[in-house]
Amino acid sequence: QLQLVESGGGLVQPGGSLRLSCTASGIRLDDYFVNWYRIIPDEQRLRVATISGSGTDTYYPDSTKGRFTVSRDSAKSAVTLQMNNLKPEDAGIYFCNPYRGNSNYWGQGTQVTVSS
């Protein structure tokens, strides 16, 4: 049975860092592109990073480029999102989203709060 779990969220002050992790059972994350999204209730979701299955290609929008780093930890079968220099506008619920063709999976998300 597929299970996708995001973890690592929490409360951090502006300028601080968090490291999110996405793990899966039932699928191999290495077989999928993986997006990280931030979703704020009643607002549009924003893609904050993407990593290819091989891990060699990544994408960041301008809002996260230079501050966020997405990577794979194949030993742990995980995809991590290192977030540095966090800003209040980075707050929201973060989801990892493995996708391949018509296969598209979502977990429960992890809450990130950026506040002094």
Secondary structure as GFF3:
##gff-version 3
##sequence-region A 1 116
A	DSSP	beta_strand	3	7	.	.	.	ID=ss1
A	DSSP	beta_strand	10	12	.	.	.	ID=ss2
A	DSSP	beta_strand	18	25	.	.	.	ID=ss3
A	DSSP	three_ten_helix	29	31	.	.	.	ID=ss4
A	DSSP	beta_strand	33	39	.	.	.	ID=ss5
A	DSSP	beta_strand	46	51	.	.	.	ID=ss6
A	DSSP	beta_strand	58	59	.	.	.	ID=ss7
A	DSSP	beta_strand	68	73	.	.	.	ID=ss8
A	DSSP	three_ten_helix	74	76	.	.	.	ID=ss9
A	DSSP	beta_strand	78	83	.	.	.	ID=ss10
A	DSSP	three_ten_helix	88	90	.	.	.	ID=ss11
A	DSSP	beta_strand	92	100	.	.	.	ID=ss12
A	DSSP	beta_strand	103	104	.	.	.	ID=ss13
A	DSSP	beta_strand	110	114	.	.	.	ID=ss14
###
